[in-house]
Structures are given as C-alpha cells and as structure tokens.
C-alpha cells in the first residue's frame, strides 16, 4: 500500500518544510478563521478532539494540545493538514498554501498553551 511512502513523506516534510509565515496577530486571526471553518467541527473549539462531527469517528480526532502534536515541527503539521491522516481528509485543495501555514501558527500558538 501507500503507507510506507506516506510515512517517509511525512518525515521528509518535517525535515524540509520551513514555515514561511511569521506568527503575528494577522496570521493568528487568519489561522483562527481557517480553524473555525475547516477543523472545529471535528477537533472541537478548544482542540480537544471533541467536535460534534469528530465524536462520530473512530478513532476520534487528535487532541491538538497534546505534546504529540505540539512537539511536531511546523512542516509535519503542514503536511498532515495538506494530506490528511487516518480519518482526517486532506485540505490541500480547500485551503491555500498560505492559509495552511496560518493554521499551523494558530494550532501551535493557541493550543500549545492548553
């Protein structure tokens, strides 16, 4: 299957994709908009994986405040947003590249404090 390729691609993204968008109030505001539009229904308002749609999935969506997420390099988070995960769809067509980086900034800034 594609699993080994996806795993290696994710590790490569972690190493090579550098976030070109500086964290700023504007970036975090845009990231919040992207989160509310695309992510909140599954990951929940506080990023705890308890959104109304997410509760229907097995496994439940990732809690975004966990070290497992927060310790990932920005490039790895960007890759997951772009290409999806187990039950998570991909967003490379739904969000511009810039907006996906804004979303990474929002996830690491806001949920990193939880």
C-alpha positions as protocol buffer text, in pm:
chain_id: "A"
residue {
  index: 1
  type: UNK
  ca { x: 0 y: 0 z: 0 }
}
residue {
  index: 2
  type: UNK
  ca { x: 88 y: 364 z: 26 }
}
residue {
  index: 3
  type: UNK
  ca { x: 159 y: 358 z: 400 }
}
residue {
  index: 4
  type: UNK
  ca { x: 543 y: 339 z: 382 }
}
residue {
  index: 5
  type: UNK
  ca { x: 552 y: 618 z: 125 }
}
residue {
  index: 6
  type: UNK
  ca { x: 323 y: 843 z: 330 }
}
residue {
  index: 7
  type: UNK
  ca { x: 524 y: 779 z: 645 }
}
residue {
  index: 8
  type: UNK
  ca { x: 851 y: 867 z: 470 }
}
residue {
  index: 9
  type: UNK
  ca { x: 695 y: 1171 z: 303 }
}
residue {
  index: 10
  type: UNK
  ca { x: 575 y: 1296 z: 642 }
}
residue {
  index: 11
  type: UNK
  ca { x: 926 y: 1259 z: 788 }
}
residue {
  index: 12
  type: UNK
  ca { x: 1076 y: 1436 z: 486 }
}
residue {
  index: 13
  type: UNK
  ca { x: 824 y: 1722 z: 528 }
}
residue {
  index: 14
  type: UNK
  ca { x: 925 y: 1752 z: 893 }
}
residue {
  index: 15
  type: UNK
  ca { x: 1286 y: 1797 z: 786 }
}
residue {
  index: 16
  type: UNK
  ca { x: 1247 y: 2018 z: 480 }
}
residue {
  index: 17
  type: UNK
  ca { x: 929 y: 2230 z: 501 }
}
residue {
  index: 18
  type: UNK
  ca { x: 1005 y: 2554 z: 680 }
}
residue {
  index: 19
  type: UNK
  ca { x: 717 y: 2779 z: 783 }
}
residue {
  index: 20
  type: UNK
  ca { x: 748 y: 3097 z: 573 }
}
residue {
  index: 21
  type: UNK
  ca { x: 475 y: 3280 z: 769 }
}
residue {
  index: 22
  type: UNK
  ca { x: 579 y: 3467 z: 1081 }
}
residue {
  index: 23
  type: UNK
  ca { x: 345 y: 3441 z: 1380 }
}
residue {
  index: 24
  type: UNK
  ca { x: 163 y: 3773 z: 1405 }
}
residue {
  index: 25
  type: UNK
  ca { x: -182 y: 3888 z: 1512 }
}
residue {
  index: 26
  type: UNK
  ca { x: -285 y: 3886 z: 1144 }
}
residue {
  index: 27
  type: UNK
  ca { x: -158 y: 3533 z: 1087 }
}
residue {
  index: 28
  type: UNK
  ca { x: -323 y: 3403 z: 1403 }
}
residue {
  index: 29
  type: UNK
  ca { x: -651 y: 3573 z: 1310 }
}
residue {
  index: 30
  type: UNK
  ca { x: -648 y: 3412 z: 967 }
}
residue {
  index: 31
  type: UNK
  ca { x: -549 y: 3079 z: 1123 }
}
residue {
  index: 32
  type: UNK
  ca { x: -845 y: 3108 z: 1361 }
}
residue {
  index: 33
  type: UNK
  ca { x: -1079 y: 3165 z: 1064 }
}
residue {
  index: 34
  type: UNK
  ca { x: -940 y: 2857 z: 888 }
}
residue {
  index: 35
  type: UNK
  ca { x: -969 y: 2651 z: 1207 }
}
residue {
  index: 36
  type: UNK
  ca { x: -1331 y: 2755 z: 1266 }
}
residue {
  index: 37
  type: UNK
  ca { x: -1421 y: 2687 z: 902 }
}
residue {
  index: 38
  type: UNK
  ca { x: -1242 y: 2357 z: 844 }
}
residue {
  index: 39
  type: UNK
  ca { x: -1127 y: 2200 z: 1173 }
}
residue {
  index: 40
  type: UNK
  ca { x: -1352 y: 2291 z: 1465 }
}
residue {
  index: 41
  type: UNK
  ca { x: -1640 y: 2053 z: 1375 }
}
residue {
  index: 42
  type: UNK
  ca { x: -1405 y: 1759 z: 1433 }
}
residue {
  index: 43
  type: UNK
  ca { x: -1128 y: 1885 z: 1663 }
}
residue {
  index: 44
  type: UNK
  ca { x: -1358 y: 2099 z: 1882 }
}
residue {
  index: 45
  type: UNK
  ca { x: -1350 y: 2461 z: 1994 }
}
residue {
  index: 46
  type: UNK
  ca { x: -1058 y: 2401 z: 2232 }
}
residue {
  index: 47
  type: UNK
  ca { x: -880 y: 2149 z: 2006 }
}
residue {
  index: 48
  type: UNK
  ca { x: -964 y: 1856 z: 2234 }
}
residue {
  index: 49
  type: UNK
  ca { x: -1091 y: 1623 z: 1959 }
}
residue {
  index: 50
  type: UNK
  ca { x: -1450 y: 1658 z: 2080 }
}
residue {
  index: 51
  type: UNK
  ca { x: -1623 y: 1843 z: 1797 }
}
residue {
  index: 52
  type: UNK
  ca { x: -1978 y: 1728 z: 1715 }
}
residue {
  index: 53
  type: UNK
  ca { x: -1871 y: 1558 z: 1390 }
}
residue {
  index: 54
  type: UNK
  ca { x: -1543 y: 1428 z: 1532 }
}
residue {
  index: 55
  type: UNK
  ca { x: -1723 y: 1238 z: 1808 }
}
residue {
  index: 56
  type: UNK
  ca { x: -1869 y: 1012 z: 1537 }
}
residue {
  index: 57
  type: UNK
  ca { x: -1526 y: 898 z: 1415 }
}
residue {
  index: 58
  type: UNK
  ca { x: -1317 y: 602 z: 1527 }
}
residue {
  index: 59
  type: UNK
  ca { x: -1051 y: 686 z: 1614 }
}
residue {
  index: 60
  type: UNK
  ca { x: -1160 y: 1024 z: 1750 }
}
residue {
  index: 61
  type: UNK
  ca { x: -978 y: 1328 z: 1611 }
}
residue {
  index: 62
  type: UNK
  ca { x: -640 y: 1411 z: 1762 }
}
residue {
  index: 63
  type: UNK
  ca { x: -630 y: 1640 z: 2065 }
}
residue {
  index: 64
  type: UNK
  ca { x: -430 y: 1932 z: 1930 }
}
residue {
  index: 65
  type: UNK
  ca { x: -295 y: 2038 z: 2269 }
}
residue {
  index: 66
  type: UNK
  ca { x: -110 y: 1708 z: 2327 }
}
residue {
  index: 67
  type: UNK
  ca { x: 270 y: 1704 z: 2316 }
}
residue {
  index: 68
  type: UNK
  ca { x: 239 y: 1455 z: 2028 }
}
residue {
  index: 69
  type: UNK
  ca { x: 103 y: 1740 z: 1815 }
}
residue {
  index: 70
  type: UNK
  ca { x: 271 y: 2039 z: 1975 }
}
residue {
  index: 71
  type: UNK
  ca { x: 624 y: 1895 z: 1954 }
}
residue {
  index: 72
  type: UNK
  ca { x: 594 y: 1824 z: 1583 }
}
residue {
  index: 73
  type: UNK
  ca { x: 785 y: 2061 z: 1355 }
}
residue {
  index: 74
  type: UNK
  ca { x: 568 y: 2306 z: 1160 }
}
residue {
  index: 75
  type: UNK
  ca { x: 645 y: 2119 z: 836 }
}
residue {
  index: 76
  type: UNK
  ca { x: 498 y: 1798 z: 973 }
}
residue {
  index: 77
  type: UNK
  ca { x: 178 y: 1973 z: 1085 }
}
residue {
  index: 78
  type: UNK
  ca { x: 156 y: 2140 z: 742 }
}
residue {
  index: 79
  type: UNK
  ca { x: 195 y: 1800 z: 575 }
}
residue {
  index: 80
  type: UNK
  ca { x: -85 y: 1647 z: 785 }
}
residue {
  index: 81
  type: UNK
  ca { x: -319 y: 1939 z: 709 }
}
residue {
  index: 82
  type: UNK
  ca { x: -232 y: 1914 z: 340 }
}
residue {
  index: 83
  type: UNK
  ca { x: -252 y: 1535 z: 301 }
}
residue {
  index: 84
  type: UNK
  ca { x: -484 y: 1425 z: 583 }
}
residue {
  index: 85
  type: UNK
  ca { x: -443 y: 1139 z: 826 }
}
residue {
  index: 86
  type: UNK
  ca { x: -635 y: 826 z: 932 }
}
residue {
  index: 87
  type: UNK
  ca { x: -992 y: 958 z: 921 }
}
residue {
  index: 88
  type: UNK
  ca { x: -895 y: 1319 z: 851 }
}
residue {
  index: 89
  type: UNK
  ca { x: -947 y: 1442 z: 495 }
}
residue {
  index: 90
  type: UNK
  ca { x: -680 y: 1638 z: 311 }
}
residue {
  index: 91
  type: UNK
  ca { x: -709 y: 2016 z: 281 }
}
residue {
  index: 92
  type: UNK
  ca { x: -455 y: 2094 z: 8 }
}
residue {
  index: 93
  type: UNK
  ca { x: -740 y: 2185 z: -229 }
}
residue {
  index: 94
  type: UNK
  ca { x: -966 y: 2351 z: 31 }
}
residue {
  index: 95
  type: UNK
  ca { x: -709 y: 2600 z: 168 }
}
residue {
  index: 96
  type: UNK
  ca { x: -432 y: 2795 z: 2 }
}
residue {
  index: 97
  type: UNK
  ca { x: -75 y: 2710 z: 99 }
}
residue {
  index: 98
  type: UNK
  ca { x: -53 y: 3042 z: 285 }
}
residue {
  index: 99
  type: UNK
  ca { x: -372 y: 2970 z: 482 }
}
residue {
  index: 100
  type: UNK
  ca { x: -241 y: 2626 z: 582 }
}
residue {
  index: 101
  type: UNK
  ca { x: 69 y: 2794 z: 730 }
}
residue {
  index: 102
  type: UNK
  ca { x: -155 y: 3044 z: 913 }
}
residue {
  index: 103
  type: UNK
  ca { x: -343 y: 2743 z: 1053 }
}
residue {
  index: 104
  type: UNK
  ca { x: -17 y: 2583 z: 1170 }
}
residue {
  index: 105
  type: UNK
  ca { x: 68 y: 2909 z: 1351 }
}
residue {
  index: 106
  type: UNK
  ca { x: -276 y: 2914 z: 1515 }
}
residue {
  index: 107
  type: UNK
  ca { x: -258 y: 2550 z: 1627 }
}
residue {
  index: 108
  type: UNK
  ca { x: 88 y: 2586 z: 1780 }
}
residue {
  index: 109
  type: UNK
  ca { x: 22 y: 2925 z: 1940 }
}
residue {
  index: 110
  type: UNK
  ca { x: -330 y: 2881 z: 2078 }
}
residue {
  index: 111
  type: UNK
  ca { x: -344 y: 2510 z: 2158 }
}
residue {
  index: 112
  type: UNK
  ca { x: 18 y: 2498 z: 2267 }
}
residue {
  index: 113
  type: UNK
  ca { x: -78 y: 2692 z: 2579 }
}
residue {
  index: 114
  type: UNK
  ca { x: -356 y: 2450 z: 2685 }
}
